[in-house]
Structure formats: C-alpha cells, structure tokens
Amino acid sequence: MSMPNVPDITPEIVLKRPEVINLLLTSIALEEIGLSHIINAEAEKLQRFIQEHEFSLDDALRMNDSVDRMLRNVVKNQILLHFKLEDVIRLEERLEYLEDYCE
C-alpha cells in the first residue's frame, strides 16, 4: 500500500480559497482511498475464510456479523464524506458568486 504525498507546508500557511477547496477535495479523495482499502481487506478476509472449507455455521455467522459491522462503518464514513463534499461544492459556488459579484 503506497502512502500519499503530502505537500511540504511551511509553518506560515497562507492559502487562498481555491487552494483550500483543492485541499479539501484532496482530503476527501484520500479518505475514499482509505475506505477502499478497508473494503478490499474485508473481501480478502472473506476469501481466506471460505477457502478453509472446514467451518461451522456458527463460524460463518460470526464472520458475516464481523463483515457486516465493518461495512456498516464504511457506509457511515461514506455518508460523512458525502456531506463534506456537499459543503465543499457549496463553498465553491459561493466563491464563484463572490467573484462574479465583485467584478
């Protein structure tokens, strides 16, 4: 798994609104990548479990519950990311409005 490249930021941070929007969108994308890794890990866990061939119904139900809980948490995070994306879009629309208004 590769690590994201984070820009070298000096202690004095001066960002303009378009740069902030780009950073916010980047943070959403990085969180989405993290969630995709979690989903992939759950799929690999299930594949290994199924390949064992010798598991009881109780084992299968526990595995199902484990995967279900993890995927529910992923979905919760997806909802939060969606809210964050909507806020960034709204911020971008305000920026465009202000630019048009100030001209």
N, C-alpha and C positions, 0 to 999 in steps of 0.2 A: 504494500500500500504506500503510495507516494504522499509526501507531505506538501501542503500548499505553500506557494511562495508568497510571503508577506512582504510588502514594500518596506524599505528601510525608512522609518519615520523619525525625524529629529524630535527632541523634547518640545520644541516650539512648533506646535501644529497650527498651521493656518490653511484652512480648507474653504473653498468656495462651494456654494450649494450644489453645482453639478458634480463636483468631486465627491461630496458627501453622498449624493444619490448613487453614484457608481460604487462607492464603498459599501453602502447598504445592500445594493443588489449583489455585490460580490459575497457579502456575508450570508445572504440567503442561499446563494448557489453553493457555497461551501457547506452549509448545514444540510442542504439537499444531498450532497455527495456523501456526507457522513451517514445520513439515513439510508442511502442506497447500500452502503457497506454493511449496515446492520441487517437489512433485508437479505442481502447476499449471505451473510453469516448464518442467518436462520435457515435459509434454504440448504446450505451445506450441512448444517446440523441435522436437519430432517433426512437428507440423503444418506448420511452416515448411519443414522438410526434405522432407516429402512433396510439398509444393506446388511445389518446384523442378522436378520432373518429370525432370530430367536428372541421374541419379545412378547410379553403378555398383554392382554387387553388393558390391564392397569397401567403398564408401562406406556402403551400407546396413548391412553387418555391423559397421562401426566405430560407426555411430550406435546400433545395437542394443546393442553392448557398453557404450557410454557410458551409455545409459539404464538398462541392467541394473545396472551398478555403482552408479549413483546411487540406484536404487530399493532395492537391497540395503542401502545405508547408511541409507536411510529406515526400512526394516524393522528394522534393528539398533537404531535410536533408538526405534522403537515398542516394542520388547521392553524396553528400559531404562525407558521411561516406564510401561510396564505394571507392572514391578517396583516402581517408585516409587509408583504408585497403590496397589498391594497393601500397601506399607509404610504409607502414609497411612491406609488403611482399618483396618489392624491397630492403628495408633496411636489412631484414633477409637474402636475397640472397647475398647481399654484405658482410654481416658478415660471412656467410659460405665460400664465396670466399676468404676473407681475412684469415680466419682460415686455409683453405687448402693451401693458398699461403705462409703463414708464417711458416708452419711446415717443 
